[in-house]
Amino acid sequence: MNILVANLGSTSFKFRLFRFDPATSLGAGGAGAATMLAKGGYERVTDYGQAIDDCLGELKTAGHVRTAADLHGVGFKTVLGKNLTGCLRADTDSRVIDALNGFKEIAPAHNPPYALGIQRFREKLPGVPLVALFETAFYQWVPEAATRYAVPQAWHDAGVRRYGFHGASHKFVAERSAELLGRADIADRVRALYQAGPTPTEGAPLRVVSCHLGGSSSVTGIRDGVAIGTSMGLSPQSGLPQNNRVGDLDSAAVPFVMKTLGLPLAEVERQMTKESGLLGLSGVGNDLRDVKAAAAQGNARARVALDVFIHSTRHWIGAFLAELNGADALVFTAGIGENNPDIRAAICAQLDGVGLAIDEAKNNALRGAEGEISAAGSRTKIFVIPANEELVVARETLRCISAKN
Ligand code: ADP
């Protein structure tokens, strides 16, 4: 079974091809043994149709597929849709493209490329099942109190609420951390979540705080494999400071800068998405490596940018430690979380009072790989788990297609 995962940006097209063993067990929480056969992509894409042709050409040349019919499905990590979430067929269910278009103002960098790209896949590969896995899907069972903003009812009815993003990444962390903690029952529950919903569990609750720290970042609280809240809200420019997108911001700031700096709304929006976050704070760049290097050379703004990032991450970890009444595991994932021991150490500093202690030597030695970095006496285990979002999309795509057939 060949499943292609397509990652669509406004000017980019990235893909990975996974092959699942036909004997693979996917139902009832099966893990789905998969091999990644190919990985590639194109920048400065102006026509997704051409990119689809190029991608298929590459896969044919490499001998992975003979024709498009050898693709059993294509999966997309769509961001959010209006009144729609979960894992859905995007070729036969017209609601997917409508829902993406319905919220294009909330995710302008993500929704239009996916709506357009999925349409082009439909035209180019008729008969190949297409599946959209919304990033919001992992948050379907978050308690209402953690999803609401205190806005007039009409705003809420129009869709102004917390949705949450990085769902595929945090779902993978939920599954893998359960395995590392010896809770195969919870790992099975996570794998079957989008088909079965949260099913009853036995034993002590498993409490995980997952930190996806990368180009964009979020912290999610997870109980028994199900999200109970997350730092991102209505849009992917909330919560922690992002690379060049503002994180949490008091809503009064927007009318204030419009009036006092004379900025039109479109310019405020541009600055909040392109000139804020780590870039805006540091004035150096949007890559944490550059910000760290500048801070090490004495750049005060770069130091502040790091401090804000660390403070904000700790703030959200604290929120979920309170919600979960402690945690069995704290997990770091994504580019910064996987590769940056200094930032992990700063985030975990002086948390022994709430049962968290990092092992300095283990932490410093671990980069880009899975492992435990907590000190021997730490009540909460601290893990690094490399992100594996595409595998989650590929598995859910296969599950969705199998369920429908
Ligand atoms: P995205 O997929 O959202 O673009 P990533 O998960 O790749 O983001 O994370 C990008 C961030 O991770 C950058 O800020 C970068 O500084 C950091 N990062 C990536 N690789 C490394 C590394 N080897 N060492 C330190 N930081 C890294």
Boltz pocket constraint, residues with backbone or C-beta under 6 A from the ligand:
constraints:
  - pocket:
      binder: B
      contacts: [[A, 213], [A, 214], [A, 215], [A, 216], [A, 286], [A, 287], [A, 288], [A, 289], [A, 290], [A, 334], [A, 335], [A, 336], [A, 339], [A, 340]]
      max_distance: 6.0
